[in-house]
Amino acid sequence: MIATRHEEFSERQAQWDAFNQWQSGREPEPLSLEERLAWYVAAFDFTFGLLKPVSVNDIEAKVQFIRHVRERLAHVK
């Protein structure tokens, strides 16, 4: 299994090397102001869509969990 992971890593590294070589040989394409703005808006929308809103109940549950774990660890010592 480890050999397979190493082979997968080597294959992926070869892909990245080929991509980096291809990209470094290209001239940068000029983007208009509208295209740049559209790119930033799309990136913002994408990242904003990934963020999950955290409720007060979620935070309270995590705090209670940490307190419970600390109480258990105190008894282990």
SVG drawing of the C-alpha trace seen along z (x, -y; Angstrom):
<svg xmlns="http://www.w3.org/2000/svg" viewBox="-28 -48 38 50">
<polyline fill="none" stroke="black" stroke-width="0.4" points="0.0,0.0 2.9,-2.4 4.4,-1.6 1.2,-2.5 1.0,-5.8 4.6,-6.5 3.9,-5.8 0.8,-8.0 2.9,-10.8 5.6,-10.4 3.0,-10.5 1.3,-13.6 4.7,-15.3 5.5,-14.6 2.2,-16.1 3.0,-19.3 6.5,-19.5 5.0,-19.3 2.4,-21.9 5.0,-24.2 7.3,-23.8 4.4,-24.6 3.2,-27.5 6.7,-29.1 7.1,-29.0 3.9,-30.9 3.6,-34.7 1.1,-36.1 -2.2,-37.0 -3.3,-40.5 -6.7,-40.8 -9.0,-43.7 -10.2,-45.5 -13.6,-43.9 -12.1,-40.4 -10.0,-41.0 -12.9,-42.3 -15.0,-39.3 -12.3,-36.9 -12.1,-38.5 -15.9,-38.5 -16.0,-34.8 -13.3,-34.0 -15.0,-35.9 -18.4,-34.2 -16.6,-30.8 -14.9,-31.2 -17.9,-32.8 -20.0,-29.9 -17.6,-27.5 -17.9,-29.2 -20.4,-27.6 -22.1,-29.9 -21.5,-29.0 -24.4,-29.2 -24.2,-29.9 -25.4,-26.4 -22.4,-25.0 -20.0,-27.0 -21.7,-26.1 -21.6,-22.4 -17.9,-22.6 -17.2,-24.4 -19.1,-21.7 -17.2,-19.0 -13.9,-20.6 -14.9,-20.9 -16.0,-17.3 -12.6,-16.2 -10.7,-18.3 -12.7,-16.8 -11.9,-13.3 -8.2,-14.1 -8.1,-15.5 -9.2,-12.1 -6.6,-10.3 -3.7,-12.2"/>
</svg>
